[in-house]
């Protein structure tokens, strides 16, 4: 059985999403796992920033 996902995109972001998807398709399975870990970390920090936790992200 094939897994299928349908994603609805705004026209304005379609080009960027296609570029990101093409990039991800070039990665190895290990590289995809590392990219996922990076994105999850970035998402975590953004969540801290939204909650107003000081020191969550500091500009160097």
N, CA, C and O atoms as a MOPAC input file, in Angstrom:
PM7 MOZYME 1SCF
protein

 N      0.84300 1    -1.18100 1     0.00000 1
 C      0.00000 1     0.00000 1     0.00000 1
 C      0.89000 1     1.24500 1     0.00000 1
 O      1.83600 1     1.33400 1     0.78200 1
 N      0.59500 1     2.17500 1    -0.85100 1
 C      1.37900 1     3.39700 1    -0.97300 1
 C      0.79000 1     4.47700 1    -0.08900 1
 O     -0.42200 1     4.69200 1    -0.06700 1
 N      1.67100 1     5.15600 1     0.64300 1
 C      1.23300 1     6.27100 1     1.48600 1
 C      1.22500 1     7.53200 1     0.64200 1
 O      2.20300 1     7.82400 1    -0.04700 1
 N      0.13100 1     8.28200 1     0.68900 1
 C      0.00300 1     9.49200 1    -0.10700 1
 C     -0.39200 1    10.64100 1     0.80700 1
 O     -1.25100 1    10.49500 1     1.67700 1
 N      0.24400 1    11.77900 1     0.59700 1
 C     -0.04700 1    12.96700 1     1.37700 1
 C     -0.42000 1    14.09300 1     0.44200 1
 O      0.23600 1    14.30700 1    -0.57800 1
 N     -1.47200 1    14.81500 1     0.78700 1
 C     -1.88200 1    15.97100 1     0.00100 1
 C     -1.62300 1    17.21500 1     0.82700 1
 O     -2.02600 1    17.29400 1     1.98700 1
 N     -0.94900 1    18.18700 1     0.22700 1
 C     -0.59400 1    19.40800 1     0.92500 1
 C     -1.16700 1    20.58800 1     0.14900 1
 O     -0.99100 1    20.69100 1    -1.06500 1
 N     -1.84600 1    21.46700 1     0.85600 1
 C     -2.39100 1    22.67000 1     0.23700 1
 C     -1.45100 1    23.82400 1     0.54100 1
 O     -1.07200 1    24.03300 1     1.69300 1
 N     -1.07000 1    24.58000 1    -0.49800 1
 C     -0.11300 1    25.66500 1    -0.35600 1
 C     -0.67800 1    26.97000 1    -0.89200 1
 O     -1.49600 1    26.98100 1    -1.81300 1
 N     -0.22800 1    28.06600 1    -0.30000 1
 C     -0.53900 1    29.37700 1    -0.86200 1
 C      0.27800 1    29.52500 1    -2.13500 1
 O      1.40200 1    29.02900 1    -2.20800 1
 N     -0.26300 1    30.19400 1    -3.12700 1
 C      0.45700 1    30.40600 1    -4.38400 1
 C      1.79800 1    31.07600 1    -4.15300 1
 O      2.77900 1    30.76000 1    -4.82600 1
 N      1.84400 1    32.00900 1    -3.19700 1
 C      3.05900 1    32.77700 1    -2.95600 1
 C      4.21400 1    31.91000 1    -2.46700 1
 O      5.37400 1    32.25100 1    -2.69800 1
 N      3.92500 1    30.80900 1    -1.80200 1
 C      4.98900 1    29.97800 1    -1.23400 1
 C      5.27600 1    28.72400 1    -2.05100 1
 O      6.19100 1    27.96800 1    -1.72500 1
 N      4.51500 1    28.50100 1    -3.09500 1
 C      4.64500 1    27.25800 1    -3.85700 1
 C      6.05800 1    27.06400 1    -4.41400 1
 O      6.60500 1    25.96400 1    -4.33400 1
 N      6.64900 1    28.11300 1    -4.97400 1
 C      7.98900 1    27.99800 1    -5.55200 1
 C      9.00800 1    27.61200 1    -4.49900 1
 O      9.84000 1    26.73400 1    -4.72800 1
 N      8.94800 1    28.26500 1    -3.33900 1
 C      9.89100 1    27.96100 1    -2.26200 1
 C      9.72500 1    26.53800 1    -1.75500 1
 O     10.70700 1    25.85000 1    -1.47800 1
 N      8.48600 1    26.10400 1    -1.63600 1
 C      8.22600 1    24.75000 1    -1.15600 1
 C      8.76700 1    23.72200 1    -2.14400 1
 O      9.34500 1    22.71400 1    -1.73700 1
 N      8.58400 1    23.96800 1    -3.42000 1
 C      9.09900 1    23.04500 1    -4.43800 1
 C     10.61900 1    22.96200 1    -4.34400 1
 O     11.19000 1    21.87600 1    -4.44600 1
 N     11.28100 1    24.11000 1    -4.14700 1
 C     12.74000 1    24.10900 1    -4.01000 1
 C     13.17900 1    23.31000 1    -2.79600 1
 O     14.13600 1    22.53900 1    -2.87500 1
 N     12.49000 1    23.48500 1    -1.67000 1
 C     12.84000 1    22.74700 1    -0.45400 1
 C     12.60700 1    21.25400 1    -0.65700 1
 O     13.44200 1    20.44000 1    -0.26000 1
 N     11.50000 1    20.88900 1    -1.26200 1
 C     11.21000 1    19.47300 1    -1.50300 1
 C     12.24800 1    18.84700 1    -2.42400 1
 O     12.68000 1    17.71700 1    -2.19400 1
 N     12.65200 1    19.57000 1    -3.46300 1
 C     13.69200 1    19.06300 1    -4.36000 1
 C     15.00100 1    18.85700 1    -3.60700 1
 O     15.69200 1    17.85800 1    -3.80800 1
 N     15.33800 1    19.81700 1    -2.73200 1
 C     16.54800 1    19.68500 1    -1.92300 1
 C     16.46900 1    18.45600 1    -1.02000 1
 O     17.42100 1    17.68000 1    -0.94200 1
 N     15.34100 1    18.27800 1    -0.34100 1
 C     15.18600 1    17.13800 1     0.56200 1
 C     15.28500 1    15.81200 1    -0.19000 1
 O     15.80000 1    14.83300 1     0.34900 1
 N     14.80300 1    15.77400 1    -1.41000 1
 C     14.87200 1    14.55100 1    -2.20100 1
 C     16.30500 1    14.18700 1    -2.58400 1
 O     16.57300 1    13.04000 1    -2.94100 1
 N     17.23500 1    15.15400 1    -2.51300 1
 C     18.63700 1    14.89000 1    -2.81800 1
 C     19.39500 1    14.32200 1    -1.62400 1
 O     20.49400 1    13.79500 1    -1.79100 1
 N     18.83300 1    14.41800 1    -0.42700 1
 C     19.52600 1    13.99500 1     0.78500 1
 C     19.44000 1    12.48600 1     0.98800 1
 O     18.49800 1    11.82800 1     0.54500 1
 N     20.45300 1    11.96000 1     1.67100 1
 C     20.41600 1    10.55700 1     2.07800 1
 C     19.48500 1    10.42400 1     3.28400 1
 O     19.08200 1    11.42900 1     3.86900 1
 N     19.14800 1     9.20700 1     3.65000 1
 C     18.27300 1     8.98100 1     4.80200 1
 C     18.89500 1     9.56400 1     6.07400 1
 O     18.19100 1    10.16100 1     6.88800 1
 N     20.20100 1     9.39400 1     6.24800 1
 C     20.89600 1     9.93500 1     7.41900 1
 C     20.84900 1    11.46500 1     7.42700 1
 O     20.61900 1    12.07900 1     8.46900 1
 N     21.06700 1    12.07000 1     6.26900 1
 C     21.02100 1    13.53200 1     6.17000 1
 C     19.61900 1    14.05700 1     6.44900 1
 O     19.45800 1    15.11900 1     7.05000 1
 N     18.60300 1    13.31400 1     6.01300 1
 C     17.22000 1    13.71400 1     6.28900 1
 C     16.93800 1    13.67900 1     7.78200 1
 O     16.25400 1    14.56000 1     8.30300 1
 N     17.45900 1    12.66600 1     8.48100 1
 C     17.27700 1    12.58200 1     9.93400 1
 C     17.93500 1    13.75900 1    10.63200 1
 O     17.36600 1    14.32900 1    11.56200 1
 N     19.13700 1    14.12600 1    10.18500 1
 C     19.84600 1    15.26100 1    10.78100 1
 C     19.10700 1    16.56400 1    10.50300 1
 O     19.03500 1    17.43200 1    11.37300 1
 N     18.56200 1    16.70900 1     9.30900 1
 C     17.79600 1    17.90300 1     8.96500 1
 C     16.54300 1    17.98300 1     9.83400 1
 O     16.18400 1    19.06100 1    10.30800 1
 N     15.88400 1    16.85700 1    10.04300 1
 C     14.69900 1    16.82000 1    10.88500 1
 C     15.04000 1    17.23100 1    12.31300 1
 O     14.29800 1    17.99900 1    12.92500 1
 N     16.14400 1    16.73400 1    12.84900 1
 C     16.56200 1    17.10300 1    14.20400 1
 C     16.83200 1    18.59400 1    14.28900 1
 O     16.45900 1    19.23400 1    15.27200 1
 N     17.47900 1    19.16100 1    13.26800 1
 C     17.75500 1    20.59200 1    13.23400 1
 C     16.45200 1    21.39400 1    13.23400 1
 O     16.30700 1    22.35200 1    13.99300 1
 N     15.51400 1    21.00000 1    12.38400 1
 C     14.24500 1    21.72500 1    12.28000 1
 C     13.45900 1    21.62000 1    13.58400 1
 O     12.84300 1    22.59300 1    14.01800 1
 N     13.47600 1    20.44900 1    14.20800 1
 C     12.77700 1    20.30500 1    15.48300 1
 C     13.40200 1    21.20100 1    16.54700 1
 O     12.68600 1    21.77800 1    17.36400 1
 N     14.72600 1    21.32400 1    16.54800 1
 C     15.39700 1    22.22000 1    17.48400 1
 C     15.02800 1    23.66500 1    17.23300 1
 O     14.76300 1    24.41800 1    18.17000 1
 N     15.01200 1    24.05200 1    15.97100 1
 C     14.64200 1    25.42700 1    15.62200 1
 C     13.19600 1    25.70700 1    16.02000 1
 O     12.88200 1    26.78500 1    16.52400 1
 N     12.33200 1    24.74800 1    15.79600 1
 C     10.91500 1    24.90800 1    16.16200 1
 C     10.77200 1    25.04100 1    17.68400 1
 O      9.95300 1    25.82500 1    18.16300 1
 N     11.56200 1    24.28000 1    18.43700 1
 C     11.54700 1    24.34500 1    19.89400 1
 C     11.94500 1    25.74300 1    20.38100 1
 O     11.29400 1    26.31600 1    21.25400 1
 N     13.02400 1    26.27900 1    19.80300 1
 C     13.49400 1    27.61200 1    20.18500 1
 C     12.44600 1    28.66500 1    19.84800 1
 O     12.19700 1    29.56700 1    20.64800 1
 N     11.82500 1    28.56100 1    18.66900 1
 C     10.77500 1    29.51400 1    18.29600 1
 C      9.62000 1    29.45600 1    19.29500 1
 O      9.03200 1    30.48500 1    19.62600 1
 N      9.29700 1    28.26900 1    19.77100 1
 C      8.24100 1    28.12100 1    20.76800 1
 C      8.61100 1    28.81700 1    22.06200 1
 O      7.76900 1    29.46300 1    22.68600 1
 N      9.86200 1    28.69000 1    22.46800 1
 C     10.32400 1    29.38200 1    23.67000 1
 C     10.23400 1    30.88800 1    23.48900 1
 O      9.82000 1    31.60600 1    24.39900 1
 N     10.62000 1    31.36200 1    22.31600 1
 C     10.55400 1    32.80000 1    22.03900 1
 C      9.11300 1    33.29900 1    22.11400 1
 O      8.84800 1    34.36600 1    22.66600 1
 N      8.19000 1    32.52700 1    21.55900 1
 C      6.78100 1    32.92400 1    21.58100 1
 C      6.24500 1    32.98600 1    23.01200 1
 O      5.39600 1    33.81800 1    23.33100 1
 N      6.74900 1    32.10000 1    23.86200 1
 C      6.30600 1    32.07300 1    25.25200 1
 C      7.01100 1    33.13300 1    26.08300 1
 O      6.69900 1    33.30400 1    27.26100 1
 N      7.94600 1    33.83600 1    25.49000 1
 C      8.63000 1    34.92300 1    26.17900 1
 C      9.69900 1    34.46700 1    27.13900 1
 O     10.03600 1    35.20200 1    28.06800 1
 N     10.24500 1    33.28400 1    26.95000 1
 C     11.29100 1    32.79200 1    27.83100 1
 C     12.60000 1    33.47700 1    27.43700 1
 O     13.07900 1    33.33100 1    26.31200 1
 N     13.16900 1    34.22700 1    28.38300 1
 C     14.37400 1    35.00500 1    28.10900 1
 C     15.58600 1    34.09500 1    27.94100 1
 O     15.73800 1    33.08800 1    28.63200 1
 N     16.43600 1    34.48300 1    27.00800 1
 C     17.64800 1    33.71800 1    26.76500 1
 C     17.44000 1    32.52800 1    25.85900 1
 O     18.35500 1    31.72900 1    25.66100 1
 N     16.23600 1    32.39800 1    25.29900 1
 C     15.96700 1    31.26000 1    24.42000 1
 C     16.83900 1    31.30400 1    23.18200 1
 O     17.35700 1    30.28100 1    22.73400 1
 N     16.99600 1    32.48300 1    22.64100 1
 C     17.85500 1    32.64500 1    21.47800 1
 C     18.53200 1    34.00800 1    21.59700 1
 O     17.87400 1    35.03000 1    21.79200 1
 N     19.81400 1    34.00200 1    21.48100 1
 C     20.55100 1    35.25500 1    21.59200 1
 C     21.30100 1    35.51800 1    20.31600 1
 O     21.93200 1    34.61700 1    19.76300 1
 N     21.23800 1    36.73900 1    19.84300 1
 C     21.95800 1    37.13000 1    18.64700 1
 C     23.41300 1    37.33300 1    18.99500 1
 O     23.74200 1    37.99100 1    19.98200 1
 N     24.27700 1    36.77000 1    18.18800 1
 C     25.70500 1    36.90000 1    18.42400 1
 C     26.26500 1    38.00500 1    17.57300 1
 O     27.46500 1    38.27700 1    17.62500 1

